[in-house]
Amino acid sequence: MKRFVDAPPYDEELSGLHWRYCTFVQALNAYLIGMSKDGLFSGKLLLDENGRLLDAGHTVYPSPDGTKFLAVEQEDGMDGELWTVSDMTGRKLWSGYAGTKIPQQPRGKPDMKPYEAIESNYELPRWTGQGQLQANQVCAAGKLKRVITLKLKDGAWSWKPSIHCAN
């Protein structure tokens, strides 16, 4: 038996640890248990077959054959999402910010450290019938959009073809 126990403070949504049942994901034969922990909105998959727990997100997108899934997490205050693609053993195949960022120097403030600005976001993730994960890459200005696919090349997963947005 698995127990999901909240941790204090109990009455503050962005502090402590809070669990909630979300849904049964039939394609993965698993229960999605939502979790918020200190401002991170995430989750776990509870596998019905053996009771194992896998790291997931507040939302999961199962592959058509049920061997992989995309997990979506969100940090409070963060523009954009964190995506992780895992297999059903829990092995992470790809993980990162759901988009692209570029270094920026604050205008008129050369003494300040550069920061990362959002160049584009990945939106509307979906699996193809062939088991490939695709998404729309949308430039921050919203004017340019392209379908990208997560591909394995030379032992590393990356989104292809990626567009570079004009600043």
Phi and psi in radians as a Rosetta constraint file:
Dihedral C 1 N 2 CA 2 C 2 CIRCULARHARMONIC -1.747 0.35
Dihedral N 2 CA 2 C 2 N 3 CIRCULARHARMONIC 2.427 0.35
Dihedral C 2 N 3 CA 3 C 3 CIRCULARHARMONIC -2.083 0.35
Dihedral N 3 CA 3 C 3 N 4 CIRCULARHARMONIC 2.380 0.35
Dihedral C 3 N 4 CA 4 C 4 CIRCULARHARMONIC -2.018 0.35
Dihedral N 4 CA 4 C 4 N 5 CIRCULARHARMONIC 1.850 0.35
Dihedral C 4 N 5 CA 5 C 5 CIRCULARHARMONIC -1.961 0.35
Dihedral N 5 CA 5 C 5 N 6 CIRCULARHARMONIC 2.197 0.35
Dihedral C 5 N 6 CA 6 C 6 CIRCULARHARMONIC -1.164 0.35
Dihedral N 6 CA 6 C 6 N 7 CIRCULARHARMONIC 2.749 0.35
Dihedral C 6 N 7 CA 7 C 7 CIRCULARHARMONIC -2.209 0.35
Dihedral N 7 CA 7 C 7 N 8 CIRCULARHARMONIC 2.573 0.35
Dihedral C 7 N 8 CA 8 C 8 CIRCULARHARMONIC -1.134 0.35
Dihedral N 8 CA 8 C 8 N 9 CIRCULARHARMONIC 2.765 0.35
Dihedral C 8 N 9 CA 9 C 9 CIRCULARHARMONIC -1.326 0.35
Dihedral N 9 CA 9 C 9 N 10 CIRCULARHARMONIC 2.392 0.35
Dihedral C 9 N 10 CA 10 C 10 CIRCULARHARMONIC -1.367 0.35
Dihedral N 10 CA 10 C 10 N 11 CIRCULARHARMONIC -0.415 0.35
Dihedral C 10 N 11 CA 11 C 11 CIRCULARHARMONIC -1.806 0.35
Dihedral N 11 CA 11 C 11 N 12 CIRCULARHARMONIC 0.223 0.35
Dihedral C 11 N 12 CA 12 C 12 CIRCULARHARMONIC -2.111 0.35
Dihedral N 12 CA 12 C 12 N 13 CIRCULARHARMONIC 1.993 0.35
Dihedral C 12 N 13 CA 13 C 13 CIRCULARHARMONIC -1.088 0.35
Dihedral N 13 CA 13 C 13 N 14 CIRCULARHARMONIC -0.578 0.35
Dihedral C 13 N 14 CA 14 C 14 CIRCULARHARMONIC -1.670 0.35
Dihedral N 14 CA 14 C 14 N 15 CIRCULARHARMONIC 0.138 0.35
Dihedral C 14 N 15 CA 15 C 15 CIRCULARHARMONIC -2.284 0.35
Dihedral N 15 CA 15 C 15 N 16 CIRCULARHARMONIC 2.733 0.35
Dihedral C 15 N 16 CA 16 C 16 CIRCULARHARMONIC 1.380 0.35
Dihedral N 16 CA 16 C 16 N 17 CIRCULARHARMONIC -2.842 0.35
Dihedral C 16 N 17 CA 17 C 17 CIRCULARHARMONIC -2.226 0.35
Dihedral N 17 CA 17 C 17 N 18 CIRCULARHARMONIC 2.200 0.35
Dihedral C 17 N 18 CA 18 C 18 CIRCULARHARMONIC -2.311 0.35
Dihedral N 18 CA 18 C 18 N 19 CIRCULARHARMONIC 2.279 0.35
Dihedral C 18 N 19 CA 19 C 19 CIRCULARHARMONIC -1.936 0.35
Dihedral N 19 CA 19 C 19 N 20 CIRCULARHARMONIC 2.631 0.35
Dihedral C 19 N 20 CA 20 C 20 CIRCULARHARMONIC -2.720 0.35
Dihedral N 20 CA 20 C 20 N 21 CIRCULARHARMONIC 2.506 0.35
Dihedral C 20 N 21 CA 21 C 21 CIRCULARHARMONIC -1.291 0.35
Dihedral N 21 CA 21 C 21 N 22 CIRCULARHARMONIC 2.324 0.35
Dihedral C 21 N 22 CA 22 C 22 CIRCULARHARMONIC -1.840 0.35
Dihedral N 22 CA 22 C 22 N 23 CIRCULARHARMONIC -1.090 0.35
Dihedral C 22 N 23 CA 23 C 23 CIRCULARHARMONIC -2.961 0.35
Dihedral N 23 CA 23 C 23 N 24 CIRCULARHARMONIC 2.929 0.35
Dihedral C 23 N 24 CA 24 C 24 CIRCULARHARMONIC -1.687 0.35
Dihedral N 24 CA 24 C 24 N 25 CIRCULARHARMONIC 2.172 0.35
Dihedral C 24 N 25 CA 25 C 25 CIRCULARHARMONIC -1.668 0.35
Dihedral N 25 CA 25 C 25 N 26 CIRCULARHARMONIC 1.685 0.35
Dihedral C 25 N 26 CA 26 C 26 CIRCULARHARMONIC -1.039 0.35
Dihedral N 26 CA 26 C 26 N 27 CIRCULARHARMONIC -0.706 0.35
Dihedral C 26 N 27 CA 27 C 27 CIRCULARHARMONIC -1.099 0.35
Dihedral N 27 CA 27 C 27 N 28 CIRCULARHARMONIC -0.409 0.35
Dihedral C 27 N 28 CA 28 C 28 CIRCULARHARMONIC -1.871 0.35
Dihedral N 28 CA 28 C 28 N 29 CIRCULARHARMONIC -0.062 0.35
Dihedral C 28 N 29 CA 29 C 29 CIRCULARHARMONIC 0.888 0.35
Dihedral N 29 CA 29 C 29 N 30 CIRCULARHARMONIC 0.893 0.35
Dihedral C 29 N 30 CA 30 C 30 CIRCULARHARMONIC -2.568 0.35
Dihedral N 30 CA 30 C 30 N 31 CIRCULARHARMONIC 2.677 0.35
Dihedral C 30 N 31 CA 31 C 31 CIRCULARHARMONIC -1.648 0.35
Dihedral N 31 CA 31 C 31 N 32 CIRCULARHARMONIC 2.328 0.35
Dihedral C 31 N 32 CA 32 C 32 CIRCULARHARMONIC -1.628 0.35
Dihedral N 32 CA 32 C 32 N 33 CIRCULARHARMONIC 2.075 0.35
Dihedral C 32 N 33 CA 33 C 33 CIRCULARHARMONIC -1.902 0.35
Dihedral N 33 CA 33 C 33 N 34 CIRCULARHARMONIC 1.980 0.35
Dihedral C 33 N 34 CA 34 C 34 CIRCULARHARMONIC -1.269 0.35
Dihedral N 34 CA 34 C 34 N 35 CIRCULARHARMONIC 2.566 0.35
Dihedral C 34 N 35 CA 35 C 35 CIRCULARHARMONIC -2.463 0.35
Dihedral N 35 CA 35 C 35 N 36 CIRCULARHARMONIC 2.341 0.35
Dihedral C 35 N 36 CA 36 C 36 CIRCULARHARMONIC -2.135 0.35
Dihedral N 36 CA 36 C 36 N 37 CIRCULARHARMONIC 2.239 0.35
Dihedral C 36 N 37 CA 37 C 37 CIRCULARHARMONIC -2.374 0.35
Dihedral N 37 CA 37 C 37 N 38 CIRCULARHARMONIC 1.920 0.35
Dihedral C 37 N 38 CA 38 C 38 CIRCULARHARMONIC 0.855 0.35
Dihedral N 38 CA 38 C 38 N 39 CIRCULARHARMONIC 0.791 0.35
Dihedral C 38 N 39 CA 39 C 39 CIRCULARHARMONIC 1.581 0.35
Dihedral N 39 CA 39 C 39 N 40 CIRCULARHARMONIC 0.004 0.35
Dihedral C 39 N 40 CA 40 C 40 CIRCULARHARMONIC -1.785 0.35
Dihedral N 40 CA 40 C 40 N 41 CIRCULARHARMONIC 2.145 0.35
Dihedral C 40 N 41 CA 41 C 41 CIRCULARHARMONIC -1.724 0.35
Dihedral N 41 CA 41 C 41 N 42 CIRCULARHARMONIC 1.962 0.35
Dihedral C 41 N 42 CA 42 C 42 CIRCULARHARMONIC -2.520 0.35
Dihedral N 42 CA 42 C 42 N 43 CIRCULARHARMONIC -2.635 0.35
Dihedral C 42 N 43 CA 43 C 43 CIRCULARHARMONIC 3.111 0.35
Dihedral N 43 CA 43 C 43 N 44 CIRCULARHARMONIC 3.123 0.35
Dihedral C 43 N 44 CA 44 C 44 CIRCULARHARMONIC -2.340 0.35
Dihedral N 44 CA 44 C 44 N 45 CIRCULARHARMONIC 2.607 0.35
Dihedral C 44 N 45 CA 45 C 45 CIRCULARHARMONIC -1.758 0.35
Dihedral N 45 CA 45 C 45 N 46 CIRCULARHARMONIC 2.209 0.35
Dihedral C 45 N 46 CA 46 C 46 CIRCULARHARMONIC -1.787 0.35
Dihedral N 46 CA 46 C 46 N 47 CIRCULARHARMONIC 1.902 0.35
Dihedral C 46 N 47 CA 47 C 47 CIRCULARHARMONIC -1.268 0.35
Dihedral N 47 CA 47 C 47 N 48 CIRCULARHARMONIC 2.190 0.35
Dihedral C 47 N 48 CA 48 C 48 CIRCULARHARMONIC -1.146 0.35
Dihedral N 48 CA 48 C 48 N 49 CIRCULARHARMONIC -0.600 0.35
Dihedral C 48 N 49 CA 49 C 49 CIRCULARHARMONIC -1.160 0.35
Dihedral N 49 CA 49 C 49 N 50 CIRCULARHARMONIC -0.722 0.35
Dihedral C 49 N 50 CA 50 C 50 CIRCULARHARMONIC -2.341 0.35
Dihedral N 50 CA 50 C 50 N 51 CIRCULARHARMONIC 0.000 0.35
Dihedral C 50 N 51 CA 51 C 51 CIRCULARHARMONIC 1.366 0.35
Dihedral N 51 CA 51 C 51 N 52 CIRCULARHARMONIC 0.078 0.35
Dihedral C 51 N 52 CA 52 C 52 CIRCULARHARMONIC -1.179 0.35
Dihedral N 52 CA 52 C 52 N 53 CIRCULARHARMONIC 2.629 0.35
Dihedral C 52 N 53 CA 53 C 53 CIRCULARHARMONIC -1.879 0.35
Dihedral N 53 CA 53 C 53 N 54 CIRCULARHARMONIC 2.321 0.35
Dihedral C 53 N 54 CA 54 C 54 CIRCULARHARMONIC -2.078 0.35
Dihedral N 54 CA 54 C 54 N 55 CIRCULARHARMONIC 2.481 0.35
Dihedral C 54 N 55 CA 55 C 55 CIRCULARHARMONIC -1.074 0.35
Dihedral N 55 CA 55 C 55 N 56 CIRCULARHARMONIC 2.393 0.35
Dihedral C 55 N 56 CA 56 C 56 CIRCULARHARMONIC -2.464 0.35
Dihedral N 56 CA 56 C 56 N 57 CIRCULARHARMONIC -2.536 0.35
Dihedral C 56 N 57 CA 57 C 57 CIRCULARHARMONIC -2.518 0.35
Dihedral N 57 CA 57 C 57 N 58 CIRCULARHARMONIC -2.996 0.35
Dihedral C 57 N 58 CA 58 C 58 CIRCULARHARMONIC -1.288 0.35
Dihedral N 58 CA 58 C 58 N 59 CIRCULARHARMONIC -0.322 0.35
Dihedral C 58 N 59 CA 59 C 59 CIRCULARHARMONIC -2.415 0.35
Dihedral N 59 CA 59 C 59 N 60 CIRCULARHARMONIC 2.477 0.35
Dihedral C 59 N 60 CA 60 C 60 CIRCULARHARMONIC -2.251 0.35
Dihedral N 60 CA 60 C 60 N 61 CIRCULARHARMONIC 2.559 0.35
Dihedral C 60 N 61 CA 61 C 61 CIRCULARHARMONIC -2.100 0.35
Dihedral N 61 CA 61 C 61 N 62 CIRCULARHARMONIC 1.824 0.35
Dihedral C 61 N 62 CA 62 C 62 CIRCULARHARMONIC -1.338 0.35
Dihedral N 62 CA 62 C 62 N 63 CIRCULARHARMONIC 2.546 0.35
Dihedral C 62 N 63 CA 63 C 63 CIRCULARHARMONIC -1.217 0.35
Dihedral N 63 CA 63 C 63 N 64 CIRCULARHARMONIC 2.766 0.35
Dihedral C 63 N 64 CA 64 C 64 CIRCULARHARMONIC -1.012 0.35
Dihedral N 64 CA 64 C 64 N 65 CIRCULARHARMONIC -0.579 0.35
Dihedral C 64 N 65 CA 65 C 65 CIRCULARHARMONIC -1.598 0.35
Dihedral N 65 CA 65 C 65 N 66 CIRCULARHARMONIC 0.004 0.35
Dihedral C 65 N 66 CA 66 C 66 CIRCULARHARMONIC 1.272 0.35
Dihedral N 66 CA 66 C 66 N 67 CIRCULARHARMONIC 0.292 0.35
Dihedral C 66 N 67 CA 67 C 67 CIRCULARHARMONIC -1.692 0.35
Dihedral N 67 CA 67 C 67 N 68 CIRCULARHARMONIC -0.266 0.35
Dihedral C 67 N 68 CA 68 C 68 CIRCULARHARMONIC -2.468 0.35
Dihedral N 68 CA 68 C 68 N 69 CIRCULARHARMONIC 2.889 0.35
Dihedral C 68 N 69 CA 69 C 69 CIRCULARHARMONIC -2.694 0.35
Dihedral N 69 CA 69 C 69 N 70 CIRCULARHARMONIC 2.655 0.35
Dihedral C 69 N 70 CA 70 C 70 CIRCULARHARMONIC -1.733 0.35
Dihedral N 70 CA 70 C 70 N 71 CIRCULARHARMONIC 2.226 0.35
Dihedral C 70 N 71 CA 71 C 71 CIRCULARHARMONIC -1.899 0.35
Dihedral N 71 CA 71 C 71 N 72 CIRCULARHARMONIC 2.366 0.35
Dihedral C 71 N 72 CA 72 C 72 CIRCULARHARMONIC -1.989 0.35
Dihedral N 72 CA 72 C 72 N 73 CIRCULARHARMONIC 2.207 0.35
Dihedral C 72 N 73 CA 73 C 73 CIRCULARHARMONIC -2.106 0.35
Dihedral N 73 CA 73 C 73 N 74 CIRCULARHARMONIC 2.797 0.35
Dihedral C 73 N 74 CA 74 C 74 CIRCULARHARMONIC -2.470 0.35
Dihedral N 74 CA 74 C 74 N 75 CIRCULARHARMONIC 2.216 0.35
Dihedral C 74 N 75 CA 75 C 75 CIRCULARHARMONIC -1.608 0.35
Dihedral N 75 CA 75 C 75 N 76 CIRCULARHARMONIC 2.409 0.35
Dihedral C 75 N 76 CA 76 C 76 CIRCULARHARMONIC -1.015 0.35
Dihedral N 76 CA 76 C 76 N 77 CIRCULARHARMONIC 2.264 0.35
Dihedral C 76 N 77 CA 77 C 77 CIRCULARHARMONIC 1.492 0.35
Dihedral N 77 CA 77 C 77 N 78 CIRCULARHARMONIC -0.127 0.35
Dihedral C 77 N 78 CA 78 C 78 CIRCULARHARMONIC -1.537 0.35
Dihedral N 78 CA 78 C 78 N 79 CIRCULARHARMONIC 2.286 0.35
Dihedral C 78 N 79 CA 79 C 79 CIRCULARHARMONIC -1.365 0.35
Dihedral N 79 CA 79 C 79 N 80 CIRCULARHARMONIC 2.041 0.35
Dihedral C 79 N 80 CA 80 C 80 CIRCULARHARMONIC 1.767 0.35
Dihedral N 80 CA 80 C 80 N 81 CIRCULARHARMONIC 3.078 0.35
Dihedral C 80 N 81 CA 81 C 81 CIRCULARHARMONIC -2.053 0.35
Dihedral N 81 CA 81 C 81 N 82 CIRCULARHARMONIC 2.875 0.35
Dihedral C 81 N 82 CA 82 C 82 CIRCULARHARMONIC -1.884 0.35
Dihedral N 82 CA 82 C 82 N 83 CIRCULARHARMONIC 2.241 0.35
Dihedral C 82 N 83 CA 83 C 83 CIRCULARHARMONIC -2.013 0.35
Dihedral N 83 CA 83 C 83 N 84 CIRCULARHARMONIC 2.500 0.35
Dihedral C 83 N 84 CA 84 C 84 CIRCULARHARMONIC -2.382 0.35
Dihedral N 84 CA 84 C 84 N 85 CIRCULARHARMONIC 2.265 0.35
Dihedral C 84 N 85 CA 85 C 85 CIRCULARHARMONIC -1.824 0.35
Dihedral N 85 CA 85 C 85 N 86 CIRCULARHARMONIC 2.166 0.35
Dihedral C 85 N 86 CA 86 C 86 CIRCULARHARMONIC -2.279 0.35
Dihedral N 86 CA 86 C 86 N 87 CIRCULARHARMONIC 2.794 0.35
Dihedral C 86 N 87 CA 87 C 87 CIRCULARHARMONIC -1.684 0.35
Dihedral N 87 CA 87 C 87 N 88 CIRCULARHARMONIC 3.090 0.35
Dihedral C 87 N 88 CA 88 C 88 CIRCULARHARMONIC -1.355 0.35
Dihedral N 88 CA 88 C 88 N 89 CIRCULARHARMONIC 0.011 0.35
Dihedral C 88 N 89 CA 89 C 89 CIRCULARHARMONIC -1.563 0.35
Dihedral N 89 CA 89 C 89 N 90 CIRCULARHARMONIC -0.147 0.35
Dihedral C 89 N 90 CA 90 C 90 CIRCULARHARMONIC 1.681 0.35
Dihedral N 90 CA 90 C 90 N 91 CIRCULARHARMONIC -0.015 0.35
Dihedral C 90 N 91 CA 91 C 91 CIRCULARHARMONIC -1.256 0.35
Dihedral N 91 CA 91 C 91 N 92 CIRCULARHARMONIC 2.234 0.35
Dihedral C 91 N 92 CA 92 C 92 CIRCULARHARMONIC -1.401 0.35
Dihedral N 92 CA 92 C 92 N 93 CIRCULARHARMONIC 2.203 0.35
Dihedral C 92 N 93 CA 93 C 93 CIRCULARHARMONIC -1.636 0.35
Dihedral N 93 CA 93 C 93 N 94 CIRCULARHARMONIC -0.676 0.35
Dihedral C 93 N 94 CA 94 C 94 CIRCULARHARMONIC -2.657 0.35
Dihedral N 94 CA 94 C 94 N 95 CIRCULARHARMONIC 2.495 0.35
Dihedral C 94 N 95 CA 95 C 95 CIRCULARHARMONIC -2.621 0.35
Dihedral N 95 CA 95 C 95 N 96 CIRCULARHARMONIC 2.431 0.35
Dihedral C 95 N 96 CA 96 C 96 CIRCULARHARMONIC 2.960 0.35
Dihedral N 96 CA 96 C 96 N 97 CIRCULARHARMONIC -3.085 0.35
Dihedral C 96 N 97 CA 97 C 97 CIRCULARHARMONIC -1.160 0.35
Dihedral N 97 CA 97 C 97 N 98 CIRCULARHARMONIC 2.412 0.35
Dihedral C 97 N 98 CA 98 C 98 CIRCULARHARMONIC -1.443 0.35
Dihedral N 98 CA 98 C 98 N 99 CIRCULARHARMONIC 1.224 0.35
Dihedral C 98 N 99 CA 99 C 99 CIRCULARHARMONIC 2.762 0.35
Dihedral N 99 CA 99 C 99 N 100 CIRCULARHARMONIC -2.896 0.35
Dihedral C 99 N 100 CA 100 C 100 CIRCULARHARMONIC -2.174 0.35
Dihedral N 100 CA 100 C 100 N 101 CIRCULARHARMONIC 2.608 0.35
Dihedral C 100 N 101 CA 101 C 101 CIRCULARHARMONIC -2.205 0.35
Dihedral N 101 CA 101 C 101 N 102 CIRCULARHARMONIC 2.683 0.35
Dihedral C 101 N 102 CA 102 C 102 CIRCULARHARMONIC -2.309 0.35
Dihedral N 102 CA 102 C 102 N 103 CIRCULARHARMONIC 2.536 0.35
Dihedral C 102 N 103 CA 103 C 103 CIRCULARHARMONIC -1.224 0.35
Dihedral N 103 CA 103 C 103 N 104 CIRCULARHARMONIC 2.450 0.35
Dihedral C 103 N 104 CA 104 C 104 CIRCULARHARMONIC -2.308 0.35
Dihedral N 104 CA 104 C 104 N 105 CIRCULARHARMONIC 2.485 0.35
Dihedral C 104 N 105 CA 105 C 105 CIRCULARHARMONIC -1.769 0.35
Dihedral N 105 CA 105 C 105 N 106 CIRCULARHARMONIC 2.220 0.35
Dihedral C 105 N 106 CA 106 C 106 CIRCULARHARMONIC -0.979 0.35
Dihedral N 106 CA 106 C 106 N 107 CIRCULARHARMONIC 2.276 0.35
Dihedral C 106 N 107 CA 107 C 107 CIRCULARHARMONIC -1.124 0.35
Dihedral N 107 CA 107 C 107 N 108 CIRCULARHARMONIC 2.314 0.35
Dihedral C 107 N 108 CA 108 C 108 CIRCULARHARMONIC 1.246 0.35
Dihedral N 108 CA 108 C 108 N 109 CIRCULARHARMONIC 0.171 0.35
Dihedral C 108 N 109 CA 109 C 109 CIRCULARHARMONIC -2.349 0.35
Dihedral N 109 CA 109 C 109 N 110 CIRCULARHARMONIC 1.235 0.35
Dihedral C 109 N 110 CA 110 C 110 CIRCULARHARMONIC -1.139 0.35
Dihedral N 110 CA 110 C 110 N 111 CIRCULARHARMONIC -0.319 0.35
Dihedral C 110 N 111 CA 111 C 111 CIRCULARHARMONIC -1.406 0.35
Dihedral N 111 CA 111 C 111 N 112 CIRCULARHARMONIC -0.282 0.35
Dihedral C 111 N 112 CA 112 C 112 CIRCULARHARMONIC -1.400 0.35
Dihedral N 112 CA 112 C 112 N 113 CIRCULARHARMONIC 2.594 0.35
Dihedral C 112 N 113 CA 113 C 113 CIRCULARHARMONIC -1.207 0.35
Dihedral N 113 CA 113 C 113 N 114 CIRCULARHARMONIC 2.523 0.35
Dihedral C 113 N 114 CA 114 C 114 CIRCULARHARMONIC -1.081 0.35
Dihedral N 114 CA 114 C 114 N 115 CIRCULARHARMONIC 2.736 0.35
Dihedral C 114 N 115 CA 115 C 115 CIRCULARHARMONIC -2.278 0.35
Dihedral N 115 CA 115 C 115 N 116 CIRCULARHARMONIC 2.938 0.35
Dihedral C 115 N 116 CA 116 C 116 CIRCULARHARMONIC -1.692 0.35
Dihedral N 116 CA 116 C 116 N 117 CIRCULARHARMONIC 2.175 0.35
Dihedral C 116 N 117 CA 117 C 117 CIRCULARHARMONIC -1.799 0.35
Dihedral N 117 CA 117 C 117 N 118 CIRCULARHARMONIC 2.601 0.35
Dihedral C 117 N 118 CA 118 C 118 CIRCULARHARMONIC -1.292 0.35
Dihedral N 118 CA 118 C 118 N 119 CIRCULARHARMONIC 2.155 0.35
Dihedral C 118 N 119 CA 119 C 119 CIRCULARHARMONIC -1.609 0.35
Dihedral N 119 CA 119 C 119 N 120 CIRCULARHARMONIC -0.744 0.35
Dihedral C 119 N 120 CA 120 C 120 CIRCULARHARMONIC -2.677 0.35
Dihedral N 120 CA 120 C 120 N 121 CIRCULARHARMONIC 2.838 0.35
Dihedral C 120 N 121 CA 121 C 121 CIRCULARHARMONIC -2.116 0.35
Dihedral N 121 CA 121 C 121 N 122 CIRCULARHARMONIC 2.599 0.35
Dihedral C 121 N 122 CA 122 C 122 CIRCULARHARMONIC -1.660 0.35
Dihedral N 122 CA 122 C 122 N 123 CIRCULARHARMONIC 2.299 0.35
Dihedral C 122 N 123 CA 123 C 123 CIRCULARHARMONIC -2.338 0.35
Dihedral N 123 CA 123 C 123 N 124 CIRCULARHARMONIC 2.826 0.35
Dihedral C 123 N 124 CA 124 C 124 CIRCULARHARMONIC 0.871 0.35
Dihedral N 124 CA 124 C 124 N 125 CIRCULARHARMONIC 1.043 0.35
Dihedral C 124 N 125 CA 125 C 125 CIRCULARHARMONIC -1.153 0.35
Dihedral N 125 CA 125 C 125 N 126 CIRCULARHARMONIC 2.553 0.35
Dihedral C 125 N 126 CA 126 C 126 CIRCULARHARMONIC -2.801 0.35
Dihedral N 126 CA 126 C 126 N 127 CIRCULARHARMONIC 2.665 0.35
Dihedral C 126 N 127 CA 127 C 127 CIRCULARHARMONIC -1.726 0.35
Dihedral N 127 CA 127 C 127 N 128 CIRCULARHARMONIC 2.436 0.35
Dihedral C 127 N 128 CA 128 C 128 CIRCULARHARMONIC -1.440 0.35
Dihedral N 128 CA 128 C 128 N 129 CIRCULARHARMONIC 2.936 0.35
Dihedral C 128 N 129 CA 129 C 129 CIRCULARHARMONIC -1.085 0.35
Dihedral N 129 CA 129 C 129 N 130 CIRCULARHARMONIC -0.369 0.35
Dihedral C 129 N 130 CA 130 C 130 CIRCULARHARMONIC -1.572 0.35
Dihedral N 130 CA 130 C 130 N 131 CIRCULARHARMONIC 0.096 0.35
Dihedral C 130 N 131 CA 131 C 131 CIRCULARHARMONIC 1.439 0.35
Dihedral N 131 CA 131 C 131 N 132 CIRCULARHARMONIC 0.310 0.35
Dihedral C 131 N 132 CA 132 C 132 CIRCULARHARMONIC -1.675 0.35
Dihedral N 132 CA 132 C 132 N 133 CIRCULARHARMONIC 2.441 0.35
Dihedral C 132 N 133 CA 133 C 133 CIRCULARHARMONIC -1.562 0.35
Dihedral N 133 CA 133 C 133 N 134 CIRCULARHARMONIC 2.220 0.35
Dihedral C 133 N 134 CA 134 C 134 CIRCULARHARMONIC -2.170 0.35
Dihedral N 134 CA 134 C 134 N 135 CIRCULARHARMONIC 2.791 0.35
Dihedral C 134 N 135 CA 135 C 135 CIRCULARHARMONIC -2.684 0.35
Dihedral N 135 CA 135 C 135 N 136 CIRCULARHARMONIC 2.897 0.35
Dihedral C 135 N 136 CA 136 C 136 CIRCULARHARMONIC -1.622 0.35
Dihedral N 136 CA 136 C 136 N 137 CIRCULARHARMONIC 2.247 0.35
Dihedral C 136 N 137 CA 137 C 137 CIRCULARHARMONIC -1.684 0.35
Dihedral N 137 CA 137 C 137 N 138 CIRCULARHARMONIC 2.096 0.35
Dihedral C 137 N 138 CA 138 C 138 CIRCULARHARMONIC -2.109 0.35
Dihedral N 138 CA 138 C 138 N 139 CIRCULARHARMONIC 2.166 0.35
Dihedral C 138 N 139 CA 139 C 139 CIRCULARHARMONIC -1.085 0.35
Dihedral N 139 CA 139 C 139 N 140 CIRCULARHARMONIC 2.610 0.35
Dihedral C 139 N 140 CA 140 C 140 CIRCULARHARMONIC -0.980 0.35
Dihedral N 140 CA 140 C 140 N 141 CIRCULARHARMONIC -0.611 0.35
Dihedral C 140 N 141 CA 141 C 141 CIRCULARHARMONIC -1.266 0.35
Dihedral N 141 CA 141 C 141 N 142 CIRCULARHARMONIC -0.221 0.35
Dihedral C 141 N 142 CA 142 C 142 CIRCULARHARMONIC 1.403 0.35
Dihedral N 142 CA 142 C 142 N 143 CIRCULARHARMONIC 0.078 0.35
Dihedral C 142 N 143 CA 143 C 143 CIRCULARHARMONIC -1.573 0.35
Dihedral N 143 CA 143 C 143 N 144 CIRCULARHARMONIC -0.397 0.35
Dihedral C 143 N 144 CA 144 C 144 CIRCULARHARMONIC -2.159 0.35
Dihedral N 144 CA 144 C 144 N 145 CIRCULARHARMONIC 2.368 0.35
Dihedral C 144 N 145 CA 145 C 145 CIRCULARHARMONIC -2.508 0.35
Dihedral N 145 CA 145 C 145 N 146 CIRCULARHARMONIC 2.544 0.35
Dihedral C 145 N 146 CA 146 C 146 CIRCULARHARMONIC -2.634 0.35
Dihedral N 146 CA 146 C 146 N 147 CIRCULARHARMONIC 2.584 0.35
Dihedral C 146 N 147 CA 147 C 147 CIRCULARHARMONIC -1.446 0.35
Dihedral N 147 CA 147 C 147 N 148 CIRCULARHARMONIC 2.259 0.35
Dihedral C 147 N 148 CA 148 C 148 CIRCULARHARMONIC -2.108 0.35
Dihedral N 148 CA 148 C 148 N 149 CIRCULARHARMONIC 2.756 0.35
Dihedral C 148 N 149 CA 149 C 149 CIRCULARHARMONIC -2.267 0.35
Dihedral N 149 CA 149 C 149 N 150 CIRCULARHARMONIC 2.400 0.35
Dihedral C 149 N 150 CA 150 C 150 CIRCULARHARMONIC -1.376 0.35
Dihedral N 150 CA 150 C 150 N 151 CIRCULARHARMONIC 2.088 0.35
Dihedral C 150 N 151 CA 151 C 151 CIRCULARHARMONIC -2.224 0.35
Dihedral N 151 CA 151 C 151 N 152 CIRCULARHARMONIC 2.607 0.35
Dihedral C 151 N 152 CA 152 C 152 CIRCULARHARMONIC -1.705 0.35
Dihedral N 152 CA 152 C 152 N 153 CIRCULARHARMONIC 2.140 0.35
Dihedral C 152 N 153 CA 153 C 153 CIRCULARHARMONIC -2.481 0.35
Dihedral N 153 CA 153 C 153 N 154 CIRCULARHARMONIC 2.214 0.35
Dihedral C 153 N 154 CA 154 C 154 CIRCULARHARMONIC 0.936 0.35
Dihedral N 154 CA 154 C 154 N 155 CIRCULARHARMONIC 0.689 0.35
Dihedral C 154 N 155 CA 155 C 155 CIRCULARHARMONIC 1.416 0.35
Dihedral N 155 CA 155 C 155 N 156 CIRCULARHARMONIC 0.044 0.35
Dihedral C 155 N 156 CA 156 C 156 CIRCULARHARMONIC -2.196 0.35
Dihedral N 156 CA 156 C 156 N 157 CIRCULARHARMONIC 2.453 0.35
Dihedral C 156 N 157 CA 157 C 157 CIRCULARHARMONIC -1.586 0.35
Dihedral N 157 CA 157 C 157 N 158 CIRCULARHARMONIC 2.413 0.35
Dihedral C 157 N 158 CA 158 C 158 CIRCULARHARMONIC -2.719 0.35
Dihedral N 158 CA 158 C 158 N 159 CIRCULARHARMONIC 2.789 0.35
Dihedral C 158 N 159 CA 159 C 159 CIRCULARHARMONIC -1.516 0.35
Dihedral N 159 CA 159 C 159 N 160 CIRCULARHARMONIC 2.235 0.35
Dihedral C 159 N 160 CA 160 C 160 CIRCULARHARMONIC -2.372 0.35
Dihedral N 160 CA 160 C 160 N 161 CIRCULARHARMONIC 2.633 0.35
Dihedral C 160 N 161 CA 161 C 161 CIRCULARHARMONIC -1.395 0.35
Dihedral N 161 CA 161 C 161 N 162 CIRCULARHARMONIC 2.425 0.35
Dihedral C 161 N 162 CA 162 C 162 CIRCULARHARMONIC -1.629 0.35
Dihedral N 162 CA 162 C 162 N 163 CIRCULARHARMONIC 2.471 0.35
Dihedral C 162 N 163 CA 163 C 163 CIRCULARHARMONIC -1.734 0.35
Dihedral N 163 CA 163 C 163 N 164 CIRCULARHARMONIC 2.614 0.35
Dihedral C 163 N 164 CA 164 C 164 CIRCULARHARMONIC -1.860 0.35
Dihedral N 164 CA 164 C 164 N 165 CIRCULARHARMONIC 2.126 0.35
Dihedral C 164 N 165 CA 165 C 165 CIRCULARHARMONIC -1.498 0.35
Dihedral N 165 CA 165 C 165 N 166 CIRCULARHARMONIC 2.574 0.35
Dihedral C 165 N 166 CA 166 C 166 CIRCULARHARMONIC -1.283 0.35
Dihedral N 166 CA 166 C 166 N 167 CIRCULARHARMONIC 2.434 0.35
